[in-house]
Amino acid sequence: MDMSSSHLKIEQGSKLLFIGDSITDAGRARPVGEGLFGAHGTGFVNIVAGLLGAVHGGQKIRVVNMGQSGDTVLNLRDRWETDVLALDPDWLCIMIGINDVWRQMDLPLLKETHVNLALYEQTLDELITRTKPSLKGLVMMTPFYIEPLPQDEMRFKMDGYGAAVKRVAEKHHAIFVDTQAAFNKALEHWYPAAIAWDRVHPNQVGTTVLAKAFLDAVGFTWG
């Protein structure tokens, strides 16, 4: 038995699908983000796939990236059938919400682009309810804003959406990943622009913070 895999929660031979916005997308291949030539993109999903393959190679975990830049939870709902259900994952990881909040900040007058907190939480809950029976495992990662001051308007609002993710995760017994907490720890050492130039799209340090948060949650060990 591969002892390095003994604590990993993701079963051998599983298909692990990530869905979300640009943070997940990170230039992944179309129509499906898996295969050769950087198909997983340059973000945290690529780091996760590389470490799972390098350290837990015996598990033969198949990683698929279905992130889409600019997406809100409503966009996820619109493509859920083709980009999640039709691909039949064993494990699903969802990280969405940044654009749901950001459009309220950078496009305040375009109300049709906004997703309020109640609709956000309701839609997440409905998508998971629809999908959960076919899954072996579910990971829910909060949206984040790489800003150390919790009273900052966007950070304050984002924390509310993160709390909604936690409520939905607890309801469905999903693995919960607090990405904001992970970034808060990193911000003890880094100014926000050193991790993400716009406090949203992370560089190599920021993407590794996200990858580590995910891997820690699913029991990754170095062996």
N, C-alpha and C positions, 0 to 999 in steps of 0.2 A: 504494500500500500504506500502511496505517496504521502508521507507524513506532513509535508508542507500544505497539503490540501485538507487536513483533518478538521480544521476549524472554519474552513470556508463554507458559508451557508448555501452558496450556489452549487447545485448538484452537477455531477459529471455529465457532460454532453448537453448542457442547457443552452438555449438560445436566449441571450440577454439583449433586450432592446431598450435604447434610450430615446426619449422623445422630449422635445422642448423647443426653445427659441434659438437665437444666434449663439448663445453660450454653448449649447449642445451642438448645433450645426457646425460652426467653425470650418466651413468649406468642405463639408463631407460630399461624397460622390452622390450623383443622381442616377436613377430614381431611388436607389437603395444604397445606404452608406455602409457597404462592406465590400471586401475584395482587395485588389492590388492598388498600388500607386497612391497611397495616402487616402484611401477611401473613407477612413474614419474621421478625416479632417485633422485640424491641428490643435484641437481643444482637449478638454479633460477626458472625453470618451476615448481618444487615441491613447492617452496615458494609461487609462484603465485597461484597455485592450492589450497594450504592450506588457504591463506588469502581470496581468492574469496569465498571459501566454508564456512569459519568461519564468515566472515563479511557480505557477500552478498549471504548467503545460499539460500535465497528465489529465487534468479535468476537461480539456478540449471544449472550453466555453466559447461559443460563437457570439461575437459582439456585433450588433447592428445599430447604426446611428441614423435616426429619423428626425433629427432636429431641423427646424426651419426658421431662418432668420426673420425677425419681425413678428413672430407669432404671439398671440394671446391665447388664453384658454379656449376662447370661442373658435379660433382658427384650428386648434387641436381637435375640438369637437367636429369641425367640418371635415377633417381628413382622418378621423379615427378609424373608420371602416377599412380604408385602403392601407393606412400607414401603421396600424397596430393590429387590428383583428385579423386582417387578411394575411399578415406575416406570422401569426400564431406563435408569439414568444412564450417561453417558459417563465422568464423573469422580465419584469417591466420596471424601468426607472423613469419617473416623471419629474421634470424641473421646469416650471412655467410660472409666470407672474410678473416678470420685470416689465414687459411692455404693457401689461394690464395697468400697472402703476405709472410707468414713464409717460405714456400718452396723456395722462392727466396733468403731467408737469410740463412737457414740451409742446403739447398741442391742447392747451386748456379750453380753447373755444370749439374744438372739433369733438363735440360730445359723443358723436357716433363711434369714435375710436376708443372710448373709455369703457372699461369693464369694472363695475362697482364691486365692492367686497362681497356682497350677498350673492350676486350672480356668479362671481368667481368661485366661491365655495360650493355653491349648488352645482355648478357645471363639473367641477372636479369630482364631487361625490357621485354624480350621475355616470361619468365616464368610468370610474372605478367599479361602481356597482355592476355596470354592463360587462366589464372585462374580468373581474376578479375570479369568477368560477373556472376560467380556463388557465389561470396562472398558478405556478408553484410558489412564486415570490413576488413581492411588490416593494419598491423603494420609492419614497417620496422625499424629494429635496426641496427646501424652501427657496423662493427667490431671495435676492440679496441686493444691497447697495453698499459699495465699498467706501463707507463714510463712517468715521468713528463716533460722531456726535449723534446720539439717538434722537435728539430734538430737531435735527435737520428735517425739513418737511418731507422730502422724499424718503429718507431713511425711516422716519416715524410711520409713514403710510406703508412702506414695504414690510416693516415689522408686523403690521396688522395682517398683511396677506400671508406672511410666514406663520403667524399664529393660526390662521385658517387651515393651512397645510397640516399643521400639527393636529388640529381637531379632526380633520378627515383621515389622517393616518391612524390616529388612535381608534377611530370608529371602525376602520377596516383592518386593524391589526397589521398595518404595514410597517416596514422599517423606516424610521424617520431620521432625516439628515438635516441638521440645523447648519446650513451653509453660512448664515450670518455670524453665528458663533465661531465658526472656523476662520472667517475673515477677521473678526474682531481680535482673535488671537494673533493673526498675522500683523494686524495694524499696531500691535504693541512694538513692532520693530520697523515697520515700513510706513512711509507717507502714502496715502491712497494712490496718487499718480504713479508711484513706483510699482504698483501691482496692476493697475488698470487706468489708462490715460483719461478715460471718461467716467471712472468709478463704476463701470458696468462690464466692459469687455476686457477680461483679464489677460495679462501677458503670461509668460511661461511660469512665473511664480504663482500667479493667481489660478491658472488652470491646474497646477499641481496641488494647490490648496484644496480645490474642488475634488480632484481625483483621490487625494488622500482621505478626505471626508467620506466619500462613497466607499472606498475600499475598507476603511476602518469599520464602517457600519455593516459590511457583509462578511466580516471575519477574515479579511486578508491577513496573512502572516508571511514573514520572510523565510520561514522554515528553520 
